[in-house]
Amino acid sequence: MNLNVGTTDRVIRILAGLALIALAATGRIGWWGYIGVIPLLTGVFRFCPAYLLFGIRTCPMTKAPRG
């Protein structure tokens, strides 16, 4: 699995996911708020299947070690 979620994107995904889950858990929004699990997991694992499908990559390319 190649990483395709950059640092800024990752922080936004984690914060948005946690916010949605917290709002759903406190009853401020409906049960649909638990969909925040998706951006939370994609942020934690730094991999987004939708990005792979559309060829998007927000993390910088790393140089391969010479050897």
C-alpha positions as a printed Julia matrix, in Angstrom:
67×3 Matrix{Float64}:
   0.0    0.0    0.0
   1.57   3.28  -1.14
   1.07   6.4    0.94
  -0.94   9.04  -0.91
  -2.15  11.42   1.82
   0.14  14.33   2.74
   0.68  15.93   6.14
  -1.77  18.83   5.83
  -4.4   16.58   4.27
  -3.8   14.05   7.04
  -4.3   16.58   9.85
  -7.5   17.9    8.28
  -8.89  14.37   7.83
  -8.1   13.35  11.42
  -9.58  16.51  12.94
 -12.71  16.37  10.76
 -13.21  12.69  11.54
 -12.82  13.21  15.27
 -15.18  16.2   15.19
 -17.9   14.26  13.36
 -17.6   11.29  15.71
 -17.69  13.54  18.78
 -20.77  15.39  17.5
 -22.54  12.1   16.8
 -21.56  10.63  20.17
 -22.93  13.66  22.04
 -26.17  13.69  20.07
 -25.57  17.08  18.42
 -25.96  15.48  14.99
 -27.55  12.21  13.93
 -26.04   8.78  13.65
 -24.68   9.68  10.23
 -21.88  11.56  12.01
 -20.17   8.25  12.63
 -19.15   8.39   8.97
 -16.27  10.4   10.44
 -14.57   7.03  10.93
 -13.68   7.07   7.21
 -11.65  10.31   7.15
 -10.16   9.38  10.53
  -8.87   6.04   9.24
  -7.63   7.45   5.93
  -5.73  10.09   7.9
  -4.25   7.63  10.36
  -3.13   5.17   7.67
  -2.15   7.94   5.17
  -3.9    6.05   2.38
  -7.1    7.0    0.56
  -8.6    4.5   -1.9
 -10.45   7.31  -3.72
  -7.16   9.12  -4.29
  -5.75   5.92  -5.77
  -8.75   5.59  -8.08
  -8.42   9.16  -9.37
  -4.61   9.28  -9.39
  -4.35  11.98  -6.71
  -1.38  12.18  -4.36
  -0.96  14.91  -1.74
   2.2   13.59  -0.11
   5.59  14.41  -1.58
   7.47  11.76  -3.5
  10.38  10.29  -1.61
  13.64   9.53  -3.34
  14.57   5.89  -3.63
  17.8    5.0   -1.86
  20.72   4.3   -4.15
  22.24   0.94  -3.86
